[in-house]
Amino acid sequence: MLALVRGRPIVHPTETRLRALLLSGMDGDAVAYRTFLAELTRYLRGYLRRRIPQLADDVEDLVQEILLAVHNGRHTYRPDEPLTAWIHAIARYKLMDFFRARSRRESLHEPIDDYLDIFAAADDEPSAARRDIGKLLEQLPDKQRLPILHVKLQGLSVAETAQLTGLSESAVKVGVHRGLKALAARIRGLA
């Protein structure tokens, strides 16, 4: 931690200790590096618990992700820069990734408690709709059908779909757009 007093930097003892351990570890001292990771783990737990107290179960997973990022990126650390600022930047990025992934997952889940009456009667409409969508999708070329299937129906990301299908990410986006447009035109023609 770096603070300024009368325009001069005051270095926090945690900064000094962690920095010395990391630099020793980068010079080949395995014991110092293990100690660095252990002390950084405690530091990160406190940092994350203060930021996401309502998500205490996720703290350990995030700590591990940040430690892995620090380990994998340790060669990018510049010794003339504050270590904790570098670690905080990594932690913030991992925290933002966590929130993005969590919001994506949460948007897929709607609490069922509000809709218990949905089980009052059986309905085969979803299976009929699934069959109809399947028939409509079969009429599309693969470069439109596969992106719609993976991105819109299975919930994969554009990047995951591109990797799975061998298409570029932009081709996946174009395929989804054109495919949905073609499906809409066919549905309008059926109505």
N, C-alpha and C positions, 0 to 999 in steps of 0.2 A: 504494500500500500504506500502510495506516495502522497504526501501532504506538503503544502507550502506554508512556511512560517517566515514572515519578513522577506518573502521572495526567494527563500532558499528551500530546497527540497528536504523534507524529513522522511527518512525511510523507516517504515514499520518493521518491527523485528520479524514478523512472518515473512515479509518480502525478502529480507536478508537471509533468513534460514533456508527457505525454499529455493531461492536462487543459488545459494552455495551448494545445496544438495544436488540440484539439477546439473549444475556445471561440473561437479565432481563425477556425477553419474555419466555425463556425456564424455568425460575424459577416461571412462572405463571402470570407475569404482562402482561395482554392482551393489554393494551394501548401501552406499550413499543413494543410489538410484531407487532401491527398494524403500529406503527410509523416506525419500522424496515422495514416492507414490503413496505411502501410508499416511504421511502428514497431509498431502494434498487431498487425499480421500476424506479425511476429517474436516478439512477446510471447505471442500465442496459440499459435503453433507449440510453443514451449517448454512452455507450460501443458498443452497436450493430449498432447504426447509423454511427459510425466511421468505422465499419468493413464491413457493407453492405449498403452503401449509395444509391446504385442503386436499392435496394429492400426495400424501406422505408415502403411499405404496409405490409411487413411481420414482421417488428420490433415488433409490439404489440403482435402478436401471439407468437413470440419467447420469449418475456419478460414474458408472462404468463406461457409458458412451463418451463422456468428457475425458476420462482417463485414457481411453483408447485413442481419442483424437489428439490429446497432448502427447502421448507416446509416439503416435505415427507422425506427428508434425514437429517433434522436438528439434529436428534439424533446421526448422525455419525460425526458431527463437534466436533473436539477436541479443547477445549478452549486454550490450550497452543500453538496452531498453528495459523498462520495469517488467518483471516476470508476471506479477499479478494482473497487470493490464492485459498482457497477452493471454493469460489463462481466462480472464473474465470475458474477453472477446470470444474465445472458443466456447465457453459456457453459455454465453448469450445466444450464439448461433445454434448450439445444440438444444437450448431451451425453446427457441423459436421453431426449430424443426419438430420438437416434441409437441408444441401447441398446434402446429399445422396438421400433423398426423392425427392428433387427438380430435381436432375439430372435424377432420374428414371422417374418422370413425364414428364420432358422435352424430354426425349428420345422417348417417345411415341407420341409426337406431332411434326409434320413436317409442316412448314408454307405452306399453300395452295396457296398463292399468286403466287408462281413460277410455279404452275401447273394448271392454269385456263383453258388451252386447254383440260384438262381431261373431261370437261363437254360438249365438242363439240359433242360427240356421245354417245348414250346409250350403255351399255355393260352389258350383263347378265353373263359374265364369272365369276365374284366373287361369285354369287349365285350358279353357277354350281360347282365351286371349293369347296365352303362351303358344298354343298350336297355330293360331292365325299369324302371330308375329313371326314364328318359325317359317311358315309358308311364304310370307312376304320377303323375309331375309334371304330365302333360297333363291329368289329371283334376281338378287343383286350380284354384281361381280365380286370376287373375293376381296379386291382392294377397297370396297365399300362395306361389304358384309362383315368381314373380320374386325375392322376397327369398331364398328357399332357393337358387335357381339362382345368384344373384350372391354372397351371403354364404357359403353353405356349400360350393358346388361350385366357384365361381371364386375364392373367397378375398378378395373385396372387403370393405372395412369397411362398417359400418352407414351411416356418413355418405356414403360413395361410392355405396352402393346407393340411399340416399334421393335423392341428387342425380340419379342415372341414371334412376330410376323415377318421380320426381315425388312419391313418398310421403314422409311425415314420418319422422324417425328412429324415433320410437316405433311408427309403423305398420309399419316394416320389422321391428323386433324382435317385435312381436305377430304379424306375418305369418309369420315364421320359426317362432315357437313353435307357433302354431295349425296351420301347414302340416305341421310335423314330427309333431305329434300326430295329424293326419288321416292322414298317410302310415303311421304306426305302426298305427293302427286298421285301415287297408286291408290292410296286410301281415299282421296277425294274422288278418284275415278270410280271406286266401288260404291260410294255413297249415293 
